[in-house]
């Protein structure tokens, strides 16, 4: 093991962990530096199991025993140890989930490779709330979504809150960030997908009616919180789908709606 005991919050070796509560800064910095933060022992173990490479570990001394096997498996990776107060000074919040790791971002998966063999795909348009992004990935992993595509302005699936809310399942579902929106939806059509928007429109079909047709390949587009789906996206999709509501409720939170739709629209053999 390569253990380093920290004495100062200004130690340059732990710059990966500074200002973790500054969302705007971290959203810009982490992708640019090719890294992300895995928070909690469970999440970092899932990241490692997915083949992601650690840059360093960051934990209080009391968690050393809990992470001993991981540190032994990566003896060349530095582990930074500090008091709870010092770690909080560095990160901006109290660490109560065991340990953290700064991880190398995996190389992006080319879109054709991502779609090869996929039958059910989720597409996230401009969903900026990282809690919703993480919850959607958790549902995607649980309900057999083969891949997730995110629009250029969508929140980062590897942002700390997204990863934490997903319970690390974001590492299990292949995903890619689209670069041309909504034009890239045509790539899905060219690959044989029916592209459906989960949106309340005048011509939206009930989700169970679409499920009964059991499309061979289906891409489900989920719109942003509040404003909903853009006009350009609605013009580009094949159909609109809705979840029938009762008792005067007009919609569900996008993460809750995704779980209902993923289950109902699952591939039936």
C-alpha positions in Angstrom: 0.0 0.0 0.0 1.0 3.6 -0.6 -0.5 5.5 2.3 -0.1 9.2 2.8 -1.2 10.9 6.0 -2.5 14.4 5.4 -1.6 17.3 7.6 -3.0 20.2 5.6 -6.1 20.9 3.5 -3.7 22.8 1.1 -1.8 19.6 0.2 -1.7 19.7 -3.7 -1.8 15.9 -3.9 -5.5 15.9 -3.0 -6.6 18.6 -5.5 -9.0 16.0 -7.1 -11.1 16.2 -3.9 -11.2 20.0 -3.3 -14.5 22.0 -3.6 -16.7 18.9 -4.2 -19.8 20.9 -3.3 -19.2 23.5 -6.0 -21.5 21.9 -8.7 -20.7 24.3 -11.5 -17.0 24.0 -11.0 -17.0 20.3 -10.8 -19.2 19.8 -13.8 -16.7 21.7 -15.9 -13.5 20.4 -14.2 -14.1 16.6 -14.0 -14.8 15.8 -17.6 -12.0 18.2 -18.7 -9.5 16.4 -16.5 -10.8 12.9 -17.4 -11.8 12.0 -13.9 -14.8 11.5 -11.6 -15.4 10.9 -7.9 -16.8 7.6 -6.6 -18.3 8.3 -3.2 -18.8 5.5 -0.6 -17.1 2.1 -0.3 -19.9 0.4 -2.1 -19.8 2.7 -5.1 -16.1 2.7 -5.5 -16.1 -1.1 -5.4 -18.7 -1.2 -8.2 -16.5 1.2 -10.2 -13.5 -1.0 -9.8 -15.6 -4.1 -10.6 -16.6 -2.3 -13.9 -13.0 -2.0 -14.8 -12.5 1.7 -14.0 -9.1 2.7 -12.9 -8.5 4.6 -9.6 -6.3 7.7 -9.5 -6.2 7.8 -5.7 -8.2 6.8 -2.6 -9.3 9.3 0.1 -10.6 8.2 3.5 -10.5 8.6 7.3 -8.2 6.2 9.1 -11.1 4.4 10.8 -12.2 3.1 7.3 -8.8 1.5 6.5 -9.9 -1.9 7.6 -13.1 -1.8 5.5 -11.1 -1.0 2.4 -8.0 -3.1 3.1 -8.6 -5.6 0.3 -9.0 -2.8 -2.2 -5.8 -1.0 -1.1 -3.9 -4.3 -1.3 -5.2 -4.9 -4.8 -3.9 -1.5 -6.0 -0.6 -1.0 -4.1 0.6 1.5 -6.7 -2.4 3.9 -6.1 -1.9 6.4 -3.3 -4.3 6.4 -0.4 -4.7 9.7 1.4 -5.7 9.5 5.1 -6.8 12.3 7.3 -8.9 13.3 10.2 -12.7 13.7 9.7 -12.3 17.5 10.2 -9.4 17.8 7.7 -11.2 15.7 5.1 -14.3 17.9 5.5 -12.2 21.0 5.1 -10.9 19.7 1.8 -14.2 18.4 0.3 -16.6 20.9 1.8 -18.8 18.2 3.5 -18.6 15.5 6.2 -17.6 12.1 4.8 -19.9 9.6 6.4 -20.0 6.9 3.7 -16.6 5.3 4.3 -14.3 6.3 1.6 -13.9 8.1 -1.8 -11.8 7.5 -4.8 -10.8 9.7 -7.7 -11.4 7.6 -10.8 -10.2 7.8 -14.4 -13.2 8.3 -16.7 -13.5 5.4 -19.1 -13.0 6.1 -22.8 -16.3 7.0 -24.6 -18.1 4.2 -26.4 -18.7 5.0 -30.1 -22.4 5.2 -30.8 -22.5 2.4 -33.5 -20.8 0.1 -31.0 -23.2 1.1 -28.2 -26.3 0.3 -30.4 -25.0 -3.0 -31.8 -27.2 -5.7 -30.3 -29.2 -3.2 -28.3 -33.0 -3.6 -28.2 -34.1 -1.1 -25.6 -32.4 2.3 -25.3 -33.2 5.3 -23.1 -32.5 8.9 -24.4 -32.3 11.7 -21.9 -32.9 15.2 -23.3 -31.4 18.0 -21.2 -32.2 16.4 -17.8 -30.1 18.6 -15.6 -31.0 17.4 -12.1 -28.2 14.9 -11.2 -30.5 13.1 -8.7 -33.0 12.4 -11.6 -30.1 11.3 -13.9 -28.8 8.9 -11.2 -32.3 7.5 -10.5 -33.0 6.9 -14.2 -29.8 5.0 -14.5 -30.7 2.8 -11.5 -34.0 2.0 -13.1 -32.3 1.4 -16.5 -30.0 -1.1 -14.9 -32.8 -2.9 -13.1 -35.2 -3.0 -16.0 -33.0 -4.2 -18.8 -32.3 -1.0 -20.7 -29.4 -1.9 -22.9 -27.9 1.6 -23.3 -28.5 5.2 -22.3 -27.8 8.2 -24.5 -27.7 11.7 -23.1 -28.1 15.0 -25.0 -25.3 17.5 -25.1 -26.8 19.6 -22.2 -27.9 16.7 -20.1 -26.4 16.3 -16.6 -23.2 14.2 -16.2 -24.0 10.6 -15.3 -20.6 10.4 -13.6 -21.1 13.5 -11.5 -20.8 12.5 -7.8 -24.5 12.9 -7.0 -25.6 10.9 -10.1 -23.3 8.1 -9.2 -24.4 8.0 -5.6 -28.1 8.1 -6.4 -27.6 5.3 -9.0 -25.9 3.3 -6.3 -23.1 2.7 -8.8 -25.4 1.1 -11.4 -24.3 3.9 -13.8 -21.2 1.8 -14.3 -23.3 -1.2 -15.4 -25.3 0.5 -18.2 -23.3 1.5 -21.4 -23.9 5.2 -22.2 -22.8 7.9 -24.5 -23.2 11.6 -24.8 -24.6 12.7 -28.2 -23.0 15.6 -30.0 -25.8 16.7 -32.4 -29.2 17.1 -31.0 -31.9 16.2 -32.0 -30.3 15.1 -35.3 -28.7 12.1 -33.7 -32.1 10.6 -33.2 -31.9 9.8 -36.9 -29.0 7.5 -36.2 -31.3 5.4 -34.0 -33.9 5.2 -36.8 -31.2 4.2 -39.3 -30.3 1.3 -36.8 -33.9 0.1 -36.9 -35.2 1.7 -33.7 -38.7 3.1 -33.2 -38.1 6.4 -31.4 -40.8 7.2 -28.9 -41.1 10.4 -26.8 -42.6 9.9 -23.3 -44.6 13.1 -23.5 -48.2 14.3 -23.1 -49.3 15.3 -26.6 -52.7 15.3 -28.3 -51.8 12.2 -30.3 -49.8 10.4 -27.5 -50.6 6.7 -27.3 -51.1 4.9 -24.0 -47.9 3.1 -23.0 -49.7 -0.3 -22.6 -50.9 0.0 -26.2 -47.3 0.5 -27.5 -46.1 -2.3 -25.2 -48.7 -4.7 -26.7 -47.1 -4.2 -30.1 -43.7 -5.1 -28.6 -41.4 -3.2 -31.0 -38.3 -5.2 -31.9 -36.1 -2.1 -31.1 -37.4 0.8 -29.1 -35.7 4.1 -28.0 -37.5 6.0 -25.4 -36.8 9.7 -25.1 -37.3 11.4 -21.7 -37.6 15.2 -21.6 -36.2 17.7 -19.2 -37.8 18.7 -15.9 -40.4 21.4 -16.0 -40.3 22.5 -19.7 -40.7 19.0 -21.1 -39.6 17.9 -24.5 -38.5 20.4 -27.1 -40.5 21.0 -30.3 -37.5 19.9 -32.4 -37.3 16.6 -30.6 -41.1 15.9 -30.8 -40.8 16.6 -34.6 -38.0 14.0 -34.9 -39.6 11.1 -33.0 -41.9 8.4 -34.5 -44.5 8.4 -31.8 -45.4 10.0 -28.5 -46.3 7.8 -25.5 -48.1 8.6 -22.3 -48.7 6.9 -18.9 -52.4 7.1 -18.2 -53.0 9.2 -15.0 -55.8 9.1 -12.4 -57.2 11.3 -9.7 -56.3 14.6 -11.4 -52.5 13.9 -11.5 -51.2 15.1 -14.8 -47.6 13.8 -14.7 -44.9 11.9 -12.7 -41.4 13.0 -11.8 -39.2 12.1 -14.8 -37.3 9.5 -12.8 -40.5 7.8 -11.6 -42.0 7.9 -15.1 -38.9 6.3 -16.5 -39.2 3.3 -14.2 -42.9 2.8 -15.1 -42.2 3.1 -18.9 -39.1 0.9 -18.8 -41.0 -1.8 -17.2 -44.1 -1.5 -19.4 -42.1 -1.2 -22.6 -39.7 -4.1 -21.8 -39.0 -6.5 -24.6 -41.3 -9.5 -24.5 -40.0 -12.7 -26.1 
